[in-house]
Amino acid sequence: MLVQERLSSKPSKAHQRVQSTEPPSHFLQDRFSESKSLDFSTWVSENLYKIVSVLLLIVTVAALFFLRNVGDTAGFLCLENRSVVDKTIHFPKIDWNSIPSIVDKTSPYSSFRSEKWIIVSVSTQPTDSLQNLVKLKGWQVLAIGNSKTPSDWNLKGAIFLSLDQQASLGFRIVDQLPYDSYVRKNVGYLFAIQHGAKKIYDADDRGDVIDADLGKHFDVELIGEGARQQTILQYSHENPNRTVVNPYIHFGQRSVWPRGLPLENVGELGHEEFYTELYGGKQFIQQGISNGLPDVDSIFYLTRKSGLEAFDIRFDENAPKVALPQGMMVPLNSFNTMFHSSAFWSLMLPVSVSSMASDVLRGFWGQRLLWEIGGFVVVYPPTVHRYDRIEAYPFSEEKDLHVNVGRLIKFLVQWRSGKHRLFEKIMELSYVMAEEGFWTEQDVKFTAAWLQDLLAVGYQQPRLMSLELDRPRATIGHGDRKDFIPQKIPSVHLGVEEVGTVNFEMGNLIKLRKNFGNVVLIMFCTRPVERTALEWRLLYGRIFKTVVILSEHSNSDLAVERGKLEQVYKFLPKIFDRFASAEGFVFLQDDTVLNYWNLLQADKTKLWITDKVPSSWTIVPTTGENSGWFSKQADMVKTVVDTMPVHFQVCYKESSTDLQGLTLCSSEVFYIPRRFVGDFIDLVGLVGNIKIHHKVAIPMFFKAMDSPSNFDSVLGKMIYKTEMLPASNFSSIYSARVPAVHPCNVSDEPDFIRLVRIMSAGDPLLMELV
């Protein structure tokens, strides 16, 4: 429209020329009043000067047009050449062996040393959360100022570095840092390392540490007395094409995603089918979850609110920490992350990208390089509560993040380097990332300055470890699969309670039913069946093909069959024959709770029993004082073994490590697959009328049917206590993460309701029963 107005308001030169050469209309009559000769030569002679003028004008315009085009082409070629030159990224030359030390001689803290530091960026006066951080015992808070920080900033117990103080420290990186950004924390990282740091907690000034204890969930110590010597759940590497995960699902929030998660992965809501395990000690980067306002991106923040209400999102504080295997990544941030000294090099916040993208790019860049030294990332349950200030989220600063992060992850997973030292690999990766457009040459130079500063303050680069990325992945066996079903914590977004939970739980129920729908549960009740039989059927009948209940006294109204616990195995063959098409049979006593959701990965073609539970499976001597009963039982076992067919007898003797002792098994829970049913029936027939006790006969049968090395170890992690607890105290030993728990005293309906509520931690749909 502007062009059109400009044309209409100002006539073109050609139009002006036409107007100037055309005579006014009142001259036409005079001009034609006198006849003229139309001879061509005469006309030319009379208008020669006009013809020459027109020809000169045409030649001039043509010349100007030609010269202009030539100039434009030359200018374009010059610009193109200049852009080619500008795209050339120079690889910094560093003499790694001649980097002079940088010693703090200017700050008031030159002689101060501490191993544990908290680094924060401050732009306002100290917040309440920051004042609480200063109170954390054993940790030194270091506040980094920028151009927005008040000149009188002060907080007792914290070290504060103003812009002037930062400039006087002598670090190479200072000249490349923006004045008004939190990425000036880079100076703080170097300062802390220079002053003895072994652990650095990267934080902000708006989060309160839960229970004022960073060690409650974080692994502050990886070695020594304070280290937790335990295995860690790890995401499965079974799918080689999965390169990024949403950790919030593991901690109970399926519809929330962290800043930095590729948007194409936001819709992946399902929890893990199974996990694996690894030993701790190299979780050099530890990412904490934040309650309240977690680390979410602008898309989530701006689309999940109906007004100005503050977010207060909660995660499962009891969920186990979870590790990332090589080849898989997770978004990391700069306000709730623990770094150990082996990963201090990964603290570098890039400077050529927006502030909302800097820590995310750092996180993915650092994770990839962490694999080079055999380290890994672990995500921890909520460690802070971060308050929502209800302020604008700058989508424009995240735009490149949403566009490039998926491509970045794929690039990093595929990247390989032949360099032989870590810092050389870091430089190579930073250079290639600039070539690929993930950041600019400015960050290549910044990386070079950062690494030199690290060496100058005394940091020792870690040694490289061999990668497993290009090796064939080990097959994950049934024994390697670890189950954990996350909670589904309801979230409120847009003022509407999150939907889909019921469908999700129904999906789990269908999955359980599909797995155990052809397995029969045989339950022996020692408590009055009038008070519990229907409840047990209600609890387990949802999962198994059917529930057969045995008791010392039958009850036809409740379909309870008579059995005798001391020789209850003799009653099992009839039940086996009744369900000839069943895939297998689980035996369970009512003093043991079966967490069926933790049995999904067990091999239903193998025998299950508690042979890996020392309190349940024991070998007792048959000689000495008080051995009369054991001696008699051992003699009965010998009698039966001597009559066994050769395959049973050989297997039994090979499975018995101590033929002089008697193997006892409490036998509250075990499983017999269809392929061993015939063997079990044959062995019961060999016992006949001999009164071998159930606790003696079952381990004898199992050792005769198969070698214990072939048993599925699924029941090996059950909780087994020898003392009987009141029903009201059962929650003190119960865990939803194990396959079974013993003992449990359920004698009436109130006990059953208490039990169901406890078990709902593993199967939330159970709450529908009460």
Secondary structure, DSSP 8 states (H G I E B T S, - for coil): -HHHHHHHHS--HHHHHHHHHS--GGGHHHHHTS-----HHHHHHHTHHHHHHHHHHHHHHHHHHHHHHHHHHHHHHHHHHHHHHHH--------TT--------SSTTTT---SEEEEEEESSS--HHHHHHHTSTT-EEEEEE-TTS-TT---TTEEEE-HHHHHTT--GGGGGS-TTSGGGHHHHHHHHHHTT-SEEEEE-TTEEEGGG-TTTTS---SSSTTS---EEEEE----TT--B--HHHHTT-SS---TTS-GGGTT-----S-EEEEE-S---EEEEEEEES-S--HHHHHHS-SSS----B---TTS--EE--TT-B----SSEEEEEGGGGGGG---SSS-HHHHHHHHHHHHHHHHGGGT--EEEEEEEEEE--------HHHHHHHHHHHHHHHHHHHH-----SSHHHHHHHHHHHHHHTTSS-HHHHHHHHHHHHHHHHTT----------TTS------GGG-B---------EETTEE---HHHHHHHHHHHHHHHHTTEEEEEEE-S-HHHHHHHHHHHHTTTSSEEEEEESS-BGGGTEEE--GGGGGGGHHHHHHHTTT-SEEEEEETTSEE-GGGGTTS-TTS-B-STT-TTTEEEEESSSTT-HHHHHHHHHHHHHHHHS-HHHHHHHHHH-S-TTEEEEE--SEEEEEHHHHHHHHHHHHHHTT----HHHHHHHHHHHHS-GGGSBGGGGG-EE-SS---GGGGGGT--TTSSEEE-----SHHHHHHHHHHHTTT-GGGGGG-
